[in-house]
Amino acid sequence: MSTNTTATVVRCTDCGEPAEWDAVVCTVCGADIMPAEATTEGTYDTAALSDQMALEQRRADQQPGIGLAAGLAASMVGAAAWAALTFVTGWQIGFMAIGIGLLVGFAVREGGKGVGPMYRYLGAGLSLAGCLFGNLLLGSAYIADAEDVSVLLVIMQLDATLAQFILVELFSPMDLFFYGLAAYAGYKSSVSEEADQTLQSS
C-alpha cells in the first residue's frame, strides 16, 4: 500500500547540491553542512521507493551463470533418474516429466536467484531438454542391453542420426502432453513468489 510522506532533504547552502541527511561536509564543494540547513522539499511515495529498492537489490543479487549451471545439472540428474526407472520397471511414467520440471525449476531458482521472465524461459527450456535427454538415455540403455555392451559405450557413439532414430522410435503423441507439463513446471518454479511480488509491486 502506498504511503506519502514528507521527506527532509539536506542541501548545501554554498552550492545547493543535495547531500545525505547526516552529512556534515558537502561532497561537491567541501563546505560544512549544518543541521539547521536542512530543508523540507516535496512528498515521496515511500512504499514505492522501498519496492524499487528491493527490486534493485534482487537484480544485483542475480547469478544467471550459477542458475544455468544448476538447472543444467538438475536436468541431467532428472533425465538419468527417469531413464533408469523406466528401464528397470518397463513403464515409461510420463508424470516423472513434471518431477524433472520441478527439479530444474528449483535449481534455477535457488542457484540464479533471478527476477523476470529470462529465468522462467531458462527453466522451461532445460526441463524440456531433460525430458529429451532422458529418452536418449533410455534408448541407449535398450541398445546396450540388446547388443550386450555398456550404456556408456552407446552414449559415446551417439551422433545426430542415432539420436534422431532413438527419439523417433520412443516417441508417442502422449509425450507432447508430458513435455508440456514439464516445461510449464520448470517455467512456473524457476522464479520465487517473493521475487514475483517484488517485480509486480515495483
ABEGO torsion letter per residue (X at the ends): XBBBBBBBBBBBAAAGBBBBAABABBAAAGBBBBAAABBBBEBBBAAAAAAAAAAAAAAAABBAAAAAAAAAAAAAAAAAAAAAAAAAAGBBBAAAAAAAAAAAAAAAAAAAGBBEAAAAAAAAAAAAAAAAAAAAAAAAAAAAAAAGBBAAAAAAABBAAAAAAAAAAABBAAAAAAAAAAAAAAAAAABBAAAAAAAAAX
